[in-house]
Amino acid sequence: MTDRHLIVGAGPVGRHTAQLLAARGSEVVVATRSGTDTGIAGVTHVALDAADPVALAAAADGASVLYNCANPGDYTSWETVWPPLATSLLHAAESSGAVYAITGNLYPYGPVEGPMREDMPDAATDHKGVLRARMWADALALHDAGRIRTVEVRGSDYVGTGVGDNGHVTRQLPGMLAGKRAWVLGRKDVPHTFTDVLDVARLLIAAAEDATAHGRTWNVPSNPAITQEQALTDVMAALGRPAPKVSQIPRPVLGAMARVIPLMREINELSYQWTRPYVLDDSAAREHFVMEPTPWDEVCRRTAAQ
């Protein structure tokens, strides 16, 4: 088996995956539309449109693992961007024989009662959750038919290095550092799981290389759920700063914004994630991979160092 890895996407998960693989001496290629240079020593960067099945299949030829670390930048364009990209990735996995390792999320579960486990059905009703559930179902169908080998890892809202404006915690950092009040979606006082992007990358690599892990989803080992207010307080404490003032965006205000701002409309559909406990059960991955999450105090330091 070769030790060549093709990573599609140079966001925080893609970068961490590339860094971990390069550090152990693997051959790593990162593919993005613009050919973004991650700055990681030993990593090759190529510019290609991953939604082009011919171009992606050529890039994947000879790869042992194809990683889907893509994250379309425009949150309002998923219905347009994801289907051709997902189809192209499946084609590349089948034509190359590479293991197809998918960076998923928790949207497919939809609103649930109690902690989210991998044996729960993908029962989302919002269009983003339905889309992500369909992507996994399509990959699993090809796996079950013996046409590809695939696995998906699912983490909760990202914290850690390089998350930036894409994270509910990290997008608050500039304002908090300027002494401003933090405004959070939903409630600030209910437990919510946060997942370090480093741990996503760690599990993605481990799951891809473990044949007994294929054909299913795995929830990323994450620290115990805490409130949004506590998460913001802990990250500020990592910088030696006092606890911020934290307020909730009133639900009627969010609803009004959703009527006129497309991005807020998308966020409002997923607001259930922030109005009641949103907790990940990661016990299966912890046991199977003997993997623990990065300690929370270290996560906070990594998150603060954006």
N, C-alpha and C positions, 0 to 999 in steps of 0.2 A: 504494500500500500504506500502510495506517495504521501509526502508531508507538505502538500501544496494547498493553500487555503485562499479562496476568493471571497472577499467581504464586500457586499453591496451596501454602500452607505458609510459616510464618515462622520456621523453624529456621535454622541457620547458612547453609545454601546459599540458602534463600529470601531471607534478609536481604541476603546479599552480592549476589545477583542483582538485587534491588530497588535496592540502593545504586548499583551500576554503571549500571543503566539510568537511574535518576533523575539521576545526575550528568551524563549526556550530554543530558538534556532530554526523555527519553521520558515518555509517560504510563504510569504504573505503578499497578496495583491489586494489593494483597495480600489474599488471601482465606483466612481461617481460621474454624474453628468459633466461636471466641470474639470474633473481630474484633480480635485482638492488634495493638496499635500498635507498629510497629517503631521509631518515633522518627526515621525518615528523612524529611527535608524533601522535600515535593512528592509523597509517596506517599499514595495513597488506600487506606483499609483497610475491608474489608467483612466482616461476620459471615455465614457461610453454611455449611451442611453440604455439603461437596464430593461426598459420596456421593449427594446428591439430584440426579439428572440434570436435572431441570427447572430447579432453582435454579442449578446450575453452567452449564448451557447459556445461561441468560439473562445471567449475569455475563460469559460468554465472547463474547457477541454483539458483533461489531465489533473483537475483539482480533486482532492480527496474530500473536501467539504466546501459547500456553497452556503454562505451565511446571509440570511436576509436581515440586514440591520437598517433597512431603508425606513425613512420617516418623512413622507411628503410634507414639505414646509408649509403649504397652505392648508390649514385645517378645514377649510370649507370646500376643498377640491377632491376629497378622498374618493367620492363616487366616480370621478372621472379618471383619476390618476392610478388608483390601486388595481382595478381589474386587469388592465393590460400588463401592468408590472408583475402582478401575481402569476398571470398566465405565462409570462416570459420566464420567470424564475422556475416554475414547474417544468417547463420545456427544457431549460438548461440543466436542471437536476437529472431529468430522464436521459437526455442525450449524452451527458458526461458521466453518469453513474456516481456523481458525487453525493454524499449525504447532504440532505437539505435541512439546515438548522434555522429555525424561524424565531425571530424575536417577536413574541406576541405581547398582548396586554390582557387586562381583566375585563375589557368591554364585553366579550362574548357571554360572560356569565349573566349580565344584566343585574337588576335589583335582586338581591337574595336575602334570606333570613339566616343569620349566623355566618361564621367564617366561610370563605370561598375555598372549596376543595376541588381537586382535579376530576373527581367522579361525579360532580354536578353537571347537569346538562347545560349546553350553551343555549340559553333561553332569552337572550337580549331581544328587546323590541325596538330600541332606537336604531336608526339606520347605520350608525358607525359600528355598533356592537354586532348587528346582523351581518355587516360586511366582513368584519374580522372573523366572525364565526364561520362564514361561508368560505373564507380563504383557508382556514384550517380544515374544514370538512373536505374541500377539494384536494388538499395535500394528503390527507389521511386516506381518501378513497384510492388515490394512486399508490400509496404505500400498501394498503390492504390488497391491491391487485398485483403487487409484486413489481410495479414499474419504477418506483423510487423508494428510497429510505429517507424517512423524515422524522423530525421531532420539533416540538415547540416549547419554549420557556416563556412563562408569564410572570411579570413583576407588577407591582403597584406603582404609584406615582414616584418618579425618579428624584433622588437626591444624589449627592456626590460630585465629583469633579466634572466640569464641562457641561453641566445641564443648562445653565443660563436661563434665558427667558422662557424656555420650554417647561420649567419646573414651577409648581405652585409655591414652593418654598423659596427657590433661588430668584424668582422674578421679583420677590419682595425685598431682596437684599439692598439694592441701591437706595430705595426709599427709607428703609429702616436705618441704614448707616447715616443718612442725612437727618435722622431724628424724626422722621415722619411716621404717622400711624400706618399699620398694616391692615389692609382690607381683604378678608378671605371670603371665599364662596361658602354658602351653606352655613354650617355651625362651626364654631371654633372650639367646642367643648366635647366633641364625640370622638371616640378612638378611630384612627385611620392608619393603615399600614403605609410606610414609605420604604422604597427599595433602592439600595445603592446601585448605580449603573455598573460599578466594578463587579458586584455579585451577579448581575445579569450576565455579564461577559464570562465570568468564571463558570457559571452553570451552562451557558450556551456551548462552550468548548467541551466541557465534560460530557454533556448529553450527546453531542454530535459524535464523540469518539467511543461511546458505550453502546454497543449494538443492542444490549438488553434494555436500553432506555428508549429505543426508537418506537414509533407508532403511537405516541401518546403525548400529552402535555405535562409539564412540570412547573409548579409554582416556585419562584425563586426564594431561597432562604432570605428572610428579612427580619429586622428587629421587631420586638413587640410593638403593637399599634399604640400610638399616642395621639393626643389632640393636635390640631393645627397650631393652636396657641403655644403648646409646649414645644413643638418642633421648631417654631420660629424663635422661641426663647432660648432653646438649646444651641441653635446655630449662632445666635448673637453672643451667647456665653462663650462659645469657642473663640470668638474674636475679642473677648474681654469686655464686652459691651453689656449694658443693662437690658433687662427684659423690655421688649417693645410694647407699645400699646396696640392692641389687636381688636378690630371691630369686624362685624359680619356685614356683608352686603345684603340688605333686606331682600327677601324673595320677590316682593312686588317690583323692586327696582331692577332686579335681574330679569324679570319677565318683561318689563317695559323696554329694557335695553335689547333684549332678544328680538323684539318686534321690528327694530330698525337697524340693528347691526348684525350682519351675517355670522361673524365669529361668535358673538354672544348667543346667537340662536343655537349654534352647535354646542356650546358649553352648557346652555340651559337644559338641553336634552339629557345631559349626563349629570345634572346637578344632584341626582339621588346619591351619588357617590360621597357627597359632602354634607348631607342632611341627616344621616344616620350612620351607625358604625359600619366601617368599610374595612374588613379585616381579612387578611390572607392566612390560610392554613398551609404552611410550608413543610409540614412534618414528613411528607412522603419523600421530598427531595433531600431533606436533611438526613434521613435514614439511608436512602439508596446511595447517595453520593458521599455520605459522611462529610457533609459540608455545613458549616455554620456561617451566618452573615458576618460581615465586617462589624466589629464592635461599634456601638452607637456613638461613643465619644469621638472615635476616629472618623466615622461618617460625617459628623458635624464639622470637624476640622476640614475634611475634604470639601464639604459643601460650601463652607465659608470662603475657601480659597478659590473663588471663581476667577 
